[in-house]
Amino acid sequence: MREFDDRQGRTWVATVAETRGSDYKGRYHLVMRPPDGGDAVELVDVRWNSERTAARTLSTMSVVELRRRLRSARGRSPEGEAAGVA
């Protein structure tokens, strides 16, 4: 789990979620959510095979990279497109 601020100064928590199923490849994916429990942004295209690898990757990601991935994911969502986020 990793906290960071977006370019508008809002705090987000980058974490990992597990997708249940018989396929273990890429079972874990990136999720970003506000710490107050608001709407989460799931990045199912950012995947890892283990929770340990995901945690290690998150701990080494720069704030710039986290912001870029958040901006990209929000721009692809229907809410982001309506708000002109891209």
C-alpha positions as CSV (number, residue, x, y, z in Angstrom):
1,M,0.0,0.0,0.0
2,R,1.3,3.4,-0.9
3,E,-0.1,6.9,-0.4
4,F,0.5,9.7,-2.9
5,D,-1.0,13.1,-3.9
6,D,-2.3,13.7,-7.4
7,R,-1.6,17.0,-9.2
8,Q,-4.6,18.6,-7.6
9,G,-3.4,17.7,-4.1
10,R,-5.9,15.0,-3.5
11,T,-4.5,12.0,-1.6
12,W,-4.8,8.5,-3.1
13,V,-3.8,5.1,-1.9
14,A,-2.3,2.7,-4.4
15,T,-2.8,-0.9,-3.4
16,V,-3.3,-4.4,-4.9
17,A,-6.4,-6.4,-5.4
18,E,-6.7,-10.1,-6.2
19,T,-8.8,-11.6,-9.0
20,R,-10.1,-15.0,-7.9
21,G,-10.0,-17.8,-10.4
22,S,-8.1,-20.8,-11.7
23,D,-5.5,-18.7,-13.6
24,Y,-2.6,-17.7,-11.3
25,K,-0.8,-15.6,-14.0
26,G,-1.5,-11.9,-13.4
27,R,-3.8,-12.6,-10.5
28,Y,-3.1,-9.3,-8.7
29,H,-3.8,-5.9,-10.2
30,L,-3.3,-2.2,-9.3
31,V,-6.1,-0.3,-7.5
32,M,-6.1,3.3,-6.5
33,R,-8.6,4.8,-4.1
34,P,-9.1,7.9,-1.9
35,P,-8.3,7.1,1.7
36,D,-11.8,8.2,2.8
37,G,-13.3,5.2,0.9
38,G,-14.4,7.0,-2.2
39,D,-14.7,5.4,-5.6
40,A,-11.7,3.2,-6.5
41,V,-10.0,3.2,-9.8
42,E,-9.0,-0.3,-10.9
43,L,-6.1,-0.8,-13.4
44,V,-6.6,-4.4,-14.5
45,D,-4.0,-4.0,-17.1
46,V,-1.3,-3.5,-14.5
47,R,-0.9,-7.1,-13.2
48,W,1.4,-9.2,-11.1
49,N,1.7,-12.9,-10.4
50,S,2.2,-12.6,-6.7
51,E,1.3,-10.1,-3.9
52,R,4.9,-9.9,-2.9
53,T,6.0,-8.8,-6.3
54,A,3.2,-6.3,-6.5
55,A,4.1,-4.8,-3.1
56,R,7.8,-4.5,-4.1
57,T,6.8,-2.8,-7.4
58,L,4.5,-0.4,-5.7
59,S,7.2,0.5,-3.2
60,T,9.6,1.5,-5.9
61,M,7.2,3.3,-8.2
62,S,7.8,7.1,-8.4
63,V,5.0,9.5,-7.6
64,V,5.2,10.7,-11.2
65,E,4.5,7.1,-12.4
66,L,1.6,6.7,-9.9
67,R,0.1,10.0,-11.0
68,R,0.4,9.1,-14.7
69,R,-1.3,5.7,-14.2
70,L,-4.1,7.3,-12.2
71,R,-4.6,10.0,-14.8
72,S,-4.6,7.4,-17.6
73,A,-7.1,5.2,-15.7
74,R,-9.5,8.1,-14.8
75,G,-9.3,9.3,-18.4
76,R,-10.5,5.9,-19.7
77,S,-13.4,5.7,-17.2
78,P,-16.9,7.1,-18.2
79,E,-16.6,9.6,-15.3
80,G,-13.2,10.8,-16.4
81,E,-14.3,11.2,-20.1
82,A,-17.3,13.2,-19.0
83,A,-15.1,15.5,-16.9
84,G,-12.6,15.9,-19.7
85,V,-9.8,14.2,-17.7
86,A,-7.0,12.9,-20.1
